[in-house]
């Protein structure tokens, strides 16, 4: 096999067998945990092909025995090139579910389109699926077309108000470089909120409610990130943060929509990880490399699967009310934001140079995590 090609934190090669083996490993790891008592039975995962979305689907199916319906936008293989990693992940998941005699169906389509919502409703009715008691919203995309206006918006990762300078890490090569990022324009801020905010999540929940496809007590969860002071300028106070603020505000609106069913809508704030989306966020990659080393040394590091296992078992299906913070958010970034962890990370970040980076950051572990996303 040829060495994988990686440019700018994005791998241009795919190893199908490696992708499928990764899904099977997650299945086996989840099966080894105790079953989720009172877990979901019928689950829709929007953005099911990787990261937290795929992990949530694995936990729902192999931890709770749930039927799952997934939606993701993937490129299938052709005679000239392989498919996207998510296409193979979906294939592996559907195969594993069938082997376990669990219902699973995956629709390869653009989840931002009204036609896709209509297709999910039609398929669910054709299959005789029970109404969904859990909807996981885990979409991450660079652009979205507003179904009402037909305008296509493109997200950007920029600070707001002033330029931002700092160091960024090329996860694949472990090269450390200085960067300066210009601030976002008002139009770029609006576009990022349109793509990554809560507007589409609300459209999905309305469509499912109108179709009678939400169960009594239905829950829905979307994912966010807050992070420490060291990532605040590029994330929480930047364009991404504005989008996440909108997502979190939308949870309250969806909660009112679900109130007649006795349901709830929550945003789960997760820890930072190397994913296909996060690997291209400038400046933040240095923080992630240091954070991973510190948390591994303390026995606190979690990947996507461990985070979702804790979300399901200790938050969503803990046998009582869902534990939330003062803003109504579920926090599974609690270990990352522990004061002792953050103090050690901050001390290391102040000492990072190209020479000290190998000792202060887990660059090799982050590189392995990145390549594993593509099956290597």
C-alpha positions in Angstrom: 0.0 0.0 0.0 1.3 3.5 -0.9 2.0 5.9 2.0 -0.9 8.1 2.7 -0.9 11.7 1.3 -1.6 14.4 3.9 -2.0 18.1 3.1 -2.9 20.7 5.7 -4.1 18.3 8.3 -6.3 16.5 5.8 -5.5 13.0 4.6 -6.1 12.4 0.9 -5.8 8.6 1.1 -8.1 6.0 2.6 -7.5 2.5 3.8 -11.0 0.8 3.6 -10.0 -2.2 5.7 -8.5 0.0 8.4 -11.7 2.1 8.6 -13.9 -1.0 8.9 -11.6 -2.6 11.5 -11.8 0.6 13.5 -15.6 0.4 13.7 -15.4 -3.3 14.7 -13.0 -2.4 17.5 -15.4 0.2 18.8 -18.2 -2.4 18.6 -16.2 -4.9 20.7 -15.1 -2.3 23.2 -18.7 -1.2 23.7 -20.0 -4.8 24.0 -17.4 -5.3 26.8 -19.1 -2.6 28.9 -22.2 -3.2 31.1 -25.5 -2.8 29.1 -27.2 0.6 29.4 -30.2 0.3 31.7 -33.2 2.2 30.4 -31.4 3.2 27.3 -32.8 4.3 23.9 -34.7 1.9 21.7 -35.1 3.9 18.4 -32.3 6.3 17.5 -31.7 8.7 14.6 -28.1 9.9 14.2 -27.6 12.9 11.9 -23.9 12.9 10.9 -23.4 9.2 11.7 -20.2 8.4 9.8 -17.4 9.5 12.1 -16.4 11.2 15.3 -18.9 11.7 18.0 -21.8 10.8 15.7 -20.5 7.4 14.9 -19.5 6.8 18.5 -23.0 7.7 19.7 -24.5 5.2 17.2 -22.1 2.5 18.3 -23.0 3.1 22.0 -26.8 3.2 21.2 -26.7 0.0 19.2 -24.2 -2.2 21.0 -24.6 -0.7 24.5 -28.3 -0.3 24.6 -29.5 -2.7 21.8 -31.2 0.2 19.9 -32.4 0.3 16.4 -30.5 3.0 14.6 -31.1 5.1 11.5 -28.1 7.1 10.3 -27.7 10.0 7.8 -24.4 11.2 6.4 -23.1 12.8 3.2 -20.4 10.5 1.7 -18.8 9.9 -1.6 -19.1 6.3 -2.7 -16.2 4.5 -4.4 -15.7 4.6 -8.2 -13.4 2.7 -10.5 -10.8 5.4 -10.1 -10.9 6.3 -6.5 -11.9 5.0 -3.1 -14.8 6.3 -1.1 -14.6 8.8 1.8 -13.7 7.2 5.2 -17.3 7.7 6.4 -18.6 5.5 3.6 -16.6 2.6 4.8 -17.5 3.4 8.4 -21.2 3.2 7.6 -20.7 0.0 5.7 -18.9 -1.6 8.7 -21.5 -0.4 11.1 -24.4 -1.7 9.1 -22.7 -5.0 8.7 -21.9 -5.3 12.5 -25.5 -4.4 13.3 -26.8 -7.1 11.0 -24.5 -9.6 12.5 -25.9 -8.7 15.9 -29.5 -8.9 14.6 -30.0 -5.2 15.2 -32.0 -3.0 12.8 -29.7 -0.5 11.1 -30.2 1.7 8.0 -28.0 4.4 6.7 -29.0 7.0 4.2 -26.2 8.6 2.2 -27.5 12.1 1.6 -27.1 15.8 2.4 -28.7 16.1 5.8 -29.1 19.9 5.3 -31.7 19.4 2.5 -35.5 19.3 3.0 -35.6 16.4 0.6 -33.4 14.4 3.0 -35.8 15.1 5.8 -38.6 13.9 3.7 -36.7 10.8 2.7 -36.0 9.9 6.3 -39.6 10.3 7.2 -40.7 8.1 4.2 -38.1 5.4 5.0 -39.0 5.3 8.7 -42.7 4.8 7.8 -41.9 2.2 5.1 -39.8 0.2 7.6 -42.4 0.5 10.3 -39.9 2.0 12.7 -41.1 3.1 16.1 -40.9 6.8 16.8 -37.4 8.0 17.7 -36.8 8.3 21.4 -33.3 9.8 20.8 -32.1 12.1 18.0 -28.3 12.8 17.9 -27.4 15.9 15.9 -23.7 15.6 15.0 -23.3 17.4 11.6 -20.0 19.1 10.8 -19.6 20.5 7.3 -17.9 23.4 5.6 -21.0 24.7 3.9 -24.8 24.6 4.0 -27.5 25.6 1.6 -30.5 27.3 3.4 -33.5 25.4 2.2 -35.7 28.5 2.5 -33.6 30.9 0.5 -31.4 28.6 -1.6 -28.3 30.6 -0.5 -25.2 28.5 0.2 -23.2 29.7 3.2 -19.6 28.7 3.9 -18.2 28.6 7.4 -14.8 30.1 8.4 -12.6 29.5 11.4 -11.5 33.0 12.5 -11.3 35.3 15.5 -13.7 38.2 15.9 -12.6 41.8 16.4 -8.9 41.7 16.0 -6.2 39.5 14.2 -4.9 36.5 16.2 -1.3 35.4 16.2 0.0 32.2 17.6 1.6 28.8 16.9 -0.1 26.1 15.1 0.7 22.4 14.8 0.6 20.3 11.6 -0.7 17.1 13.3 0.6 14.9 10.5 4.1 16.2 10.3 4.5 17.6 13.8 5.7 20.8 12.3 5.2 23.9 14.5 4.7 27.2 12.7 3.7 30.8 13.5 0.4 32.0 12.0 -1.7 35.2 12.0 -5.4 35.0 11.3 -7.4 38.0 10.2 -10.7 38.7 12.0 -13.9 37.6 10.5 -16.2 40.0 8.7 -19.8 40.3 9.8 -20.8 38.3 6.7 -18.4 35.5 7.6 -19.8 35.4 11.2 -23.3 35.1 9.9 -22.4 32.4 7.4 -20.6 30.3 10.1 -23.7 30.5 12.3 -25.9 29.5 9.4 -23.7 26.4 8.7 -22.8 25.3 12.3 -25.5 26.9 14.4 -28.8 25.4 15.5 -31.1 26.4 12.6 -30.9 23.0 10.8 -31.2 21.1 14.1 -34.5 22.9 14.7 -35.7 22.1 11.2 -35.1 18.4 11.8 -36.9 18.3 15.1 -39.9 20.2 13.6 -40.1 17.8 10.7 -39.9 14.7 12.9 -42.6 16.1 15.2 -44.9 17.0 12.4 -44.5 13.5 11.0 -45.3 11.9 14.3 -41.9 10.3 14.5 -40.9 11.5 18.0 -41.7 9.1 20.9 -43.1 10.1 24.2 -40.2 11.4 26.3 -38.0 11.8 23.2 -34.6 13.4 23.7 -32.3 15.1 21.4 -28.6 16.0 21.9 -26.1 18.1 19.9 -22.4 18.6 20.5 -20.5 21.7 21.5 -17.2 22.8 22.9 -16.2 25.5 25.4 -12.6 25.0 26.2 -10.1 26.9 28.5 -8.8 30.4 28.2 -5.9 29.3 26.0 -8.3 28.4 23.1 -10.8 31.1 23.8 -9.8 33.5 21.0 -9.8 31.0 18.2 -12.8 29.0 19.4 -15.3 30.3 21.9 -15.0 34.0 21.2 -14.5 33.4 17.4 -16.8 32.4 14.6 -17.0 28.8 15.9 -18.1 30.0 19.3 -20.8 32.2 17.8 -22.2 29.2 16.0 -22.1 27.1 19.2 -23.8 29.9 21.1 -26.6 29.8 18.6 -26.7 26.0 18.8 -27.1 26.2 22.6 -29.8 28.8 22.4 -31.6 26.6 19.9 -31.7 23.8 22.4 -34.1 25.9 24.5 -36.4 26.4 21.6 -36.4 22.7 20.7 -37.0 21.9 24.4 -40.3 23.9 24.2 -41.2 22.0 21.1 -40.7 18.7 22.9 -42.4 19.8 26.1 -45.8 18.3 25.2 -44.1 14.9 24.8 -42.2 15.2 28.1 -39.0 15.3 26.1 -35.9 17.4 26.3 -33.2 19.0 24.1 -29.6 19.3 25.4 -26.2 20.4 24.2 -23.4 18.1 25.3 -20.1 20.0 25.8 -17.4 17.5 24.9 -13.6 17.4 25.3 -11.2 18.4 22.6 -10.0 15.6 20.3 -8.4 15.0 17.0 -11.2 14.5 14.5 -11.5 15.3 10.8 -13.1 18.6 11.8 -10.8 19.7 14.6 -7.5 18.8 12.9 -7.9 21.8 10.6 -8.5 24.4 13.4 -5.4 26.6 13.5 -3.6 27.4 16.8 -5.9 25.0 18.8 -3.9 22.0 17.5 -1.0 22.9 19.8 -3.3 23.0 22.8 -4.8 19.6 21.9 -1.3 18.0 21.6 -0.3 19.2 25.0 -3.7 18.3 26.5 -3.6 14.8 25.2 -0.1 14.2 26.8 -1.2 15.6 30.2 -4.5 13.7 30.3 -2.9 10.4 29.2 -0.3 10.8 32.0 -3.0 11.3 34.5 -5.2 8.4 33.2 -7.9 10.8 32.2 -7.7 10.7 28.4 -10.9 9.7 26.5 -11.6 9.2 22.8 -14.9 9.7 21.1 -16.2 6.3 22.2 -15.3 6.8 25.8 -16.9 10.2 25.8 -20.1 8.9 24.3 -20.2 5.9 26.7 -20.0 8.4 29.6 -22.6 10.6 28.0 -25.1 7.8 27.7 -24.4 6.0 31.0 -23.7 8.9 33.4 -25.7 11.7 31.9 -28.6 10.8 29.5 -29.6 7.5 31.0 -28.3 7.7 34.5 -31.6 6.7 36.1 -32.6 10.2 37.2 -32.7 13.8 35.9 -29.9 14.6 33.4 -27.1 16.4 35.2 -26.5 19.9 33.6 -24.6 23.1 34.3 -26.1 26.5 35.1 -26.7 27.0 31.3 -28.6 23.7 31.0 -25.7 22.0 29.2 -24.4 18.5 29.7 -20.7 18.6 30.6 -18.5 15.7 29.6 -15.5 18.1 29.3 -15.2 18.1 33.1 -12.0 16.0 33.2 -10.3 18.3 30.6 -11.2 21.4 32.5 -10.2 20.2 35.9 -8.1 23.0 37.5 -5.1 20.7 38.1 -5.2 19.5 34.4 -5.5 23.0 33.1 -2.7 24.3 35.3 -0.3 21.7 33.9 -1.4 22.4 30.3 -0.9 26.1 30.8 2.6 25.7 32.2 3.5 23.5 29.2 2.0 25.8 26.6 4.2 28.7 27.9 7.3 26.6 27.2 6.4 25.2 23.7 9.0 25.8 21.0 9.9 23.6 18.0 12.7 22.1 20.2 10.5 21.4 23.3 7.4 20.3 21.4 8.2 16.6 21.4 8.5 16.5 25.2 5.5 18.7 25.9 3.0 17.4 23.5 1.9 14.0 22.4 2.5 14.7 18.7 2.9 11.0 17.8 -0.3 10.0 19.5 -2.2 12.9 17.8 -0.7 11.8 14.4 -1.8 8.2 15.0 -5.3 9.5 15.9 -5.5 11.5 12.8 -4.3 8.7 10.5 -6.7 6.3 12.2 -9.6 8.4 11.0 -8.6 7.4 7.4 -7.9 3.8 8.3 -4.1 3.9 8.7 
